[in-house]
């Protein structure tokens, strides 16, 4: 039996729940009576009055929600979060730039065995994860690319020497690919 106050235990439960938690489920998990659960919910609701969160009773259960007055901030944050996600192809290209810089778009495309990476390079430039380093002194004078300070910040690095070895990166990358494949729904035949 936990020594924590029931309203705090309810808050923790609601915080991690994927969907509204019914009163019956709450009673079962927290080993309390219906009256105790309702009292705990009331205390939690009161405690949240000065918070950005509120207790909502929806879909036959309870959940924590942000108050409507924070909708604009949340919308902006979520839009920024979506912008910062990198596709697998973008991540592969960025890794090549990080490990092989200075590198040209043609070299990236050849290593990835694709015909073009123009849109990926443009995307990485817009996100300020890479920058133009000048032109390679060969026929056609292609632009060379390298990583930026924002790249280091985004990946929690102090400098490029902190990048994992290429072998470690490949292993992590293959683990992520395997996980992504496992998460895909199986086709029914």
Order of alpha helices (4+ residues) and beta strands (2+ residues): alpha-alpha-alpha-beta-beta-alpha-alpha-beta-alpha-alpha-beta-beta-alpha-alpha
